[in-house]
Amino acid sequence: MTIIDPIELAQELIRCPSITPADAGALKVLQKHLESLGFKCQHMTFSHKNTADVDNLYARFGSAGKNLCFAGHTDVVPVGDEGAWTVDPFEAKIKNRYLIGRGVSDMKGAIAAWVAAASIYLSENKNKPINGSLSLLITGDEEGPSINGTKKVLKWLKESNREKIDACIVGEPTNPKHLGEMIKIGRRGSINFNLTVFGVQGHSAYPHLADNPIPKLMEILGKIKKKPLDKGTEYFDSSNLEITSIDTGNIAANVIPAKVTAKMNIRFNDLHTGKSLTNWMKEICDEITSDYDLTADCSGESFITKPGKLSDLVMNAVENITGVEPVLSTSGGTSDARFIKDYCPVVEFGLTNETAHKVDERARIEDIEMLTKIYLEIIRSYF
C-alpha cells in the first residue's frame, strides 16, 4: 500500500490554480492518489442558472459499516496583489520551513494531510478489512456561491440511496495562531439585508415640496442599533448587526434624493433564524414608513453539534498529538458544515487561519505533518 507524503500532495494541489469556479486539475490530482489507495471515486459536475458549472468529487473506501467522511474544498480565492507576494502564489515553494501558496491553509494542506493519514491507516490494515468506510467529499464551490458544490453532492448521495455519512470532519483552518487551539462545533448564521427607503426628489431649498427618505432610514437604523439582539447563549457569542453601506447615488449637494439604500449583515446565534430576523426587520421598518423595499439573503442558519462523541474524539486526538487542550468554538464565518449538519454530526478542525486569504498564505511544514498525525488518530479512534 502506498504511503502518501502530505507535503508533496499539498504542493501538487497548490500548483493547480483553482480559483473559484475553475478546477484547474486539482480534483484529478486528488482522484489519482485516492484511486491508488483503492478508493472508488465519483466525479460530479453541477450547474445552475446564472452560475458557472462546478466540479466535485466523492470518494469512498469500503462499502459497509460506519462511514467517516472528510469534507473540504479545492477552490481558492484570487491571489490579490500578486506583486506583493514574495513567491509565485502557485509555485508551492518551501521557504524557512513554511509551505507558501494560495490555498495551503484554506484548505489544500488539510486535504493532503487527511489523504496521507488515510494512506497510513489503510497500510496498517492492509491484511484485514476495516470496520467501516472512509470517504471524502471535496467541492470546487466553497469560496464562491456554494450553490453547485457540497449542498448538491449531499443531495445526490441521499437520493442515490447508496451512501450514508455517519460522521464528518471538515478541514477548514480553525486555529487562530497555533495548531491545536480550536475545534469548531458549530457556526453562526449569516443574513444580508438590502433596505431601500423611498421619498420624493426635490430641491434642498424647497424641502416642503419634497420628501427626504434619509431621516426615515436614519430612524430605522437607530432603532435597529439601539440595543443588542441578545446576550449570547451557552455555545455562542451575542449576535451582531453591522451596517455596511448607505447610499443615495446622489452626486449633488442641493438635491434631496428620491431614495436611499442601506446594506446590513447580521451574524446570529441559535436564538434566531433567518426568518425571525427578517420579520424583526420588517416590524421596525413598518413603524417608521410603509414606503420601503426590503430583501434578505440568508447564506446559512446557525447550528451546533453539541459536545459529545464526535467532538470528544477529535479533542482527544488533538490533545494527544499536540499536548494542547483545544477550545470548542462557534466563532468565525460560514463553511460547508452548514449543509453537512443536516445529514450527520460534523465538527471542523484544520490548520491555522492567520494567513488564509492573505498575501503569502502559508503553513508550517511541521503543522501539516502534525495535522496528518491528528487525522490518523481520529481515524484510528473512530473505527
Helices and strands as residue ranges (DSSP letters): H 6-14, H 26-36, E 40-46, E 54-61, E 67-73, G 82-84, E 93-95, E 98-100, I 104-108, H 109-124, E 133-139, H 150-160, E 167-170, E 182-184, E 186-187, E 189-198, E 202-203, G 207-209, H 213-225, E 240-247, E 255-256, E 259-268, H 274-288, E 292-300, E 303-304, H 309-322, E 327-329, H 337-340, E 346-348, E 362-364, H 365-382
